[in-house]
Structure formats: C-alpha cells, structure tokens
Amino acid sequence: LIIAGTRDATFDFNGTWDLFKDVKRFYSRLGRTDAVDINAPDAPHGFTLQQREAVASWMHRWLLGKEKLIREVDPLPDSFNDEQLREWNQPDWTQEQLQCSPAGQVLLMEGERSVFQINADTAAALRESRAPKWKTLSEAEKRATIRDTIGSPSDDTLSNPRPNRVGSVTRQGYVIEKLTLEVEPGLVLPALAFVPDHPAGTATLYLHGSSMTADAAPGGPIEALVKAGQVVLAAELRGIGETETGHGKNEFGKGRFGPDNLDILTAYLMGKNYVGMRTGDAQRWTRVLSNWEPKPNALHLVAIGEAAIPALHAAALDAGRFESVSIRGMLPDWESLVGVGETHDQAVNTVHGVLRHYDLPDLVPLAGGDDQVTIEHPISPLGTPIP
C-alpha cells in the first residue's frame, strides 16, 4: 500500500503516481493486482487521518484475512481543512504508555552502548586485523584492492580521453581555454586550462572541492603557477561546481550529510560511491593533462577540500605520474568518522566496507610517499581545522 498526499511538498506526488502505475502493471502481470494499491487523499505531507484509516484497513485484510472498513472519525465532514486534519492527529496514548524501556531511552539502561560506540569498536578491530594483511600485499595487489573496493575504472577504460574546446579567454601573459570532457555517456564535466605564453614544461592538475573557478581569479594561486610557466588544468569532478546538485530541492541533511545527499544515497543503492566515481574523473583529467601539447615533462597535483580524497586515490592508483601531490583540507583518516556522533558534509567521502581493507594514510606510500605527498590543513569530521 502506497500512501501519499496529493499536496505533499516533500515527495512530488506526480512521481509517486507514476511509480504506482508501473507497480500496478507489474503486479497485474503476476495476476495479483489486488496486492498493491494507493491511498492518495487531498492532504499535505504526513500520516493523516485518511492514510491511517487506509493502512489499518489494509493490515486488517492482509494480516487478519478480513475485509473491514476502519474509521477514526465517522462520518467525516463533507469538507475540512488542514487545521482540522491536524486536530484529528491527537494521540490515544501518552508517551509513557508507549515506552518500552524504563526511562524511555535504551541508552539510559545500564551497559547499553550507542551505534557510534559499537562502530568505533568495530573500526578499531578492523584496523588490527587489516594491517598485517595489507603489509603482505605487493603494490600492484594493493592498487587492485583499492580499485575493487571503491569501484574505480580499470586502466584500459581510461586511455586517451579527448576533451572538447568550447571557448577561450585571454589574460595578460596567458590564455584560459574552456574545456569539456564526457567521462561517461551523458555526463560532461568542465575544466579551465591556463596556458602561459611561454610554457616552462611543467603542468599542474588543480582540483578544488568548491569549483574550478575558486582559485582562478587574477592574482590568485592558479595565476601564480601560470606566471611561473606552468600549464594549469583546473578541472571539476562530478557533483562539484557546475554539476553540483541540491539546488532547488528540499535540502534534507544539508550540512550533516551534504547538499548532494540524495545523489549519494542513490549511488549507494546502485552499488557505487562518489569516491570511486570521482577518482575515475580525476584519472581522466590526469590523462588529458599528460597528453597536452607540448607534452609536459613533469606533472603536479593540487587537491583541496571535497576533491582531496578522490585525488589522493587517483595519485595512488596512477603510480609515478605526479612529481608532487599537495592535499589540503582532508580528513586524516576514515576511522575518525566512525566513532563521532556528528559530521559535516562527509557522506560523499564514504565507501562501504573500506576499513576492512585500508584507510587513507595507506594511500600515501602508493602516491609517492612523504617525499612527494604533502598533506596540509587537515580537518575534523565536523569540517573544522585540526590544529
């Protein structure tokens, strides 16, 4: 039974109605059209009187095997407003009558632990169990484990991506080329290539967690690199900058989970995660820069904020591509997320089951070690700087 108010501002009823039609058709093919139905009163979001009555009647049919029309208010007025609907939502029991534990909270019982505490203990146990196995793996085996865990693309699917040039802007001493790259069918990501008039032979892939334009203003960090003769590719990963989602939606969980939490959860239901998908994006942009003409004799990587974890993965998987890797504003490790009760915009950085295999510090040796990898301005799970 699907219950949905036709004036629901939380979930678009048009989508619910389309879903019901598809499900009804499917059940009809099974010969059980009676086993699915919809209750769609003229009501806002909630669990209103009409919906409660429909659920009770439905459960009566399928759990007791009897048809019974159940009414809380009988008869209903010919017309009523939302204020009257709310008045009919008064509970039949007190909070105390509904409590199953002595004080109304299981955590107040002696010896109880929260899910966060249980998860923290589990993470600590995983750290102890995975470390010996990780040490026995070769670098190739470690990279294969990382790819399998995050679901990043294999090397043979990354070869020679070809960007499209869609425009350019001239500044004093350099040109900004506007690029797009189709990383998957129908998914196009933008980038800005800052090309100095007199290239020195080196190039930097610049991945910012807010936007490709975040540090692109005259006099900014990118221009400083360009003035030194570097080609700088300021590229975007999916869900960042121009492809950021969450605009015009109900922003449930924004801050705690992130404005793109609906897309993150959808990816999870499809067996994917943003770390793996964005790692593939970073690897494709790396190949775009590697194939730049004239061909650079050295590549560097700068990643900031939300782009940091995918970038570190890309550097770890693409052994030897970067002479230096600068990571800024990243969590020191995933384990620090597990035991805390509150986080800020970290759902996009999570990978299901990853702590069975490795943690973020394990990527540094694969990306070049401490001589090549610099991690600055680490942040806490709440997004605040760690002193």
N, C-alpha and C positions, 0 to 999 in steps of 0.2 A: 504494500500500500504506500503510495506516494502522497504526502500531504504538503500542500503548497498554496499559500495565499496568492491570489492573483495580483495583489498590490505589494508583493514582497519586494522591498528595496534592497535586500541583501543578496538574494538569488533571483536572477531575471526569470520571471515566470515563462517567458517565451521559450527559453532554453529547456526549462522543466517540461513544458508541454511537448516539445519536440522529442525529448528523451522518452516521455511516456508513450508517444505514438510508436517509436521504434521498439520499445519493450513489449507493448501490446501486440505488435505484429509478430515478434519473436515467440511470445507465449502462444499466439494463435497457431503458429506452425507446430508447436508441441501439443496442440489440442487442449491447452489449459488456459484459455482466455479468461476464465473465471479467477485465476490465481494472481492476477495483477490488476490494480485499479488505482484511481487517483481521486483525492478529495481536494477540491480547489475552491474554497469559499472566497467571497469578496472580502478579503481581510489582509492586513499587513503581516510582516514577518512575526513569527511567534508560534505558540502552540495554543491556538484559540479554542473556544468552546466547540465550534463545528468540527475542528480537527480532532479534539479529544473524543467527541462522540463517535466519529468515524473510526478512530483507532480501537475504541472499546468494542464497537460492533464487529469490526474485522477480527479482533482477537477472539471474540465470542464464537465467531464462525469457525475459525481455524484451530483454536485450542480446545473448545468445548464441543464442536461439531453441531452447533445450533445457530439458527438464524434468529437474531434479536435486534430490534431497533432500539438503541440506547439513547436516552435524552437526559441531559443535565438540567436543562430548562425546557419545560413543556407546558404550553406551547410557546415557541419563540414568537416575539412580536413580528409583525409584517415587515417592519423596518427598524433598524437600530444602527447606532454609530460606534466608532472605535472606543469611545469612552465607556459605553455600556458593555462592550466586549471585555474591556479591562476589569470592569466591576464584577463580571462573571468569572474572573480568574482567581477569586479568593480561595485560599486553600481550605481543605476539610480537616487537615491535621496541623498541629503545632510542630515547630522544628524539633522539640524534644521528643515528641511521639515518633518522629521519623528517624531518630538517631539509632544507629546500630552499635555504636561504641559508647562507653560510659560518659565521655566528655564531648562527644560529637566530632572528634578528630582522632583518627587512628594513631597519628604521630604523638599524641599525648599519652598513649599507653606505654607502659614500661617495656623497654627493649626494642621498640619499633624503630625502624630506620626509613629515611626517605629514599625515593628512587635515585636522587642525586648521590646519596651516600653509597647506595648499592652499586651504582655505575662507577663511582670513583674507586671502590674496592676492586671491581672487575677490571678497570683500566690498569690499576697497579699490578694486578695479577698477570694481565696480558703483557705488560712491559717486561716482567720477569721471564715469561715463557717465550716471547718472540725474540729477545735479544740473542740467545745462543744460536737459534736457527738462522737469524739474519747474518750472523758472522760467518756461517758456513757457506753462504751463497757467494758465487762469483759476481762480478759487477754486471755481467750480462744477465744472470739469473735474477739479480735484484731489480734490474730495469724491466725484465719480463713480469716480475711480481707486481711492480708499480703499475704497469700498463693494464694487467689483468684486474687489479684492484679498482682503479679509477675508470677503467673503460676507455682509455685514450686510444686514438687511432694508431695503427701499425705504420711502420716507416714506409711501406710500399704504397700507402694511400696518401702520403704527404708530398710526394715528389713534384717539384716544379710547378707550384701554383702560379697562375698568371693573373696579376691584378689589372684592373681597368683604370686608365687615367681619365678623369672626368672634368678636370679643370686645373688652373694654377693661379697663384698669386705671387707677385714679385715684391720682395723687400730688399733693402739695401744690403748687398753682398750675398744674397741667396734667393732661391725660388722655393715656394711651397707648392708641391704637387698634390692634388687631391686624388686619392685612390679609393677603389672599392675592390673587394675580394669575395667571391662566392665560396664560402667554406663548406657549405652543404647545399644541396638543391633547394633553392628558395631562400637561403639565409645569406645575406650580403652584409659584410662588415666594412666600415670606412677606416681610412687612415690618412695621415698627412705626412708626406715625405719632404723634409727640409734639406735641400740640396745646395751646398755652398758653391759660389762661383769658382772657387779653386779648392777642390777636394784634396784632403791630405792622405786619403787612402783608408781611413778607418770609418766605422759606422756603428751606430747605437740603435738598438730596438728599445723604444721608450713606451712602457705600458703603465698607464695611470689608472687607478681604480675609480676615478670620477669621470674622466673624459679625455679624449686625445687632445683637446684644446686647453686642458687645465694648466699646463706649464708652457703654453705656446705663445704667449704674448711677447711683444718686443721687450728686450731686456730681461727675459725670464731664463730659467735653467736650460731650456732647449736651445734658445738662441746662443747661449754661452758655448754650448758644444759645437754648434754650427759655425760660430765665429772662429773656433779652433780648427776648422777644416773638416769636421765630421759630417757625414750624411746621417741624419736622424730620422728614423721612421717611428712617428708617434701613432700607434695603432690601437684599435679598440677590440676588446674581447666581447663576446656576446653578452647581452644584458647590462652593458656598461655604456654610458654616453648616449649616442644616438639610438641604440637598440635597448636602452633601459626600459623596463616595464614598470607597471604600478601606477602610471598616470591615468587619472580618470576612473580608477577602481576604488572600491572600498578597501582601505589600506589596513586590513586586519594584521596585527602583528608587526607593523612597521616599527622599526627601532629594535624590538626584541628579536625578530626573525629577519626583517629586511623588507623593503617595499616590493621585492620580487618573490615573496614567499609562495605565492600561488604557483608560479612557474617552477620554483624549486621543488615543491611537493609533487607537481605533475611529472617532472623529470624523474623523481624518485619512484613514482608509481610505474614508470616506463623502464625502470632498471638503469637509469642514468643519473649522473650528478654533474653539477656545474664545474667542479674542479677538473674532471676528466674532459668535458667538452671544451672548457676554456684552455686547458693545456694543449689540446689539438689546435685551437685557434692560434695560440702563441707559437706553436711549432710551424704552422703555415706562414705566419708573418716572418718568422726567422728565415725561412727558405726564400721568401720574397726578397728580404734584405741581402741574403747571401748571394743571390743571383743579380743584384743590382749592377748596372753598367755605369762607369767602370767598376769591375768587381773589387769589393773591399778586401784589403789584406788582413783585416782584423775586425772582429765583431765584439761589441759590448752590450750588456743588458742592464736596463734600469727598470725596476718594477715597484710600484707604490700602492699601498692600501689594498683594495679588493683584488687587484691584479697580482699581488705578490705571491700567493700560494700557487696559482697556476703557472706563473713564470718560473718559480723555483722548480716545479715539476718538469717544465719544458727544458730547463737547463740541465737537470739531472738525467733526462732521457736522451738529450742530444749531446752526447759526450764530446767535449773538445771544440764545440762550435764557438764558445764565448771565451775571450781572454779575461774578461772580468764580469762579475754578476753583482749588482747592487740591489739589495732588497730592503725596502723601507716600509715601516708601519705594518708589520706582520705579527701574528701570534708566534710566541716562541715554540709552541708545540700544541698538538691537538689534545693531549691529555689534560691540559689546563682547562679546556672547555667542559670536560665531563663532570667534574665534581661541583661546579658552581651552580647556583640556583637561578642565575640571571646572566644573560649575554646580550650583546648588541650587534645586530646585523651579521651574525656568524653562520646562519643556516646555509648560506651559499657556499661556505667553505667546508662543509661536512661531507664525508664519504662513508657510506655504510660499511661497517666492519673493518675499517682501515687499520685500527690499532691491533688487530690480530697479526698484522704483517710489518708495519713500520710506522714511524712518526716523523714529523717534519725535520728534526735535526738529522735524521738518517739520510736525507736528500743532499745535504751539504757536501759530503765527500764525493758523491756522484757528480755533482755540479762543478767540481774543481777544487774542493777543499777550502780551508781557511785562507790559503794564499790568494785564491781567486774570488771567493764569495765573501761579500761584506753584508752583514745584516745590521741595520741601524733602526733606531726609534721603534723598538718592539712595542706592541700594545697588549693590553689585558683583554680577557673575554668581553669586557664592557666597552672596549674601544678606547680606553684611556691610556695615556703613555705610561710605560713601565720605567721607573727611574733607573 
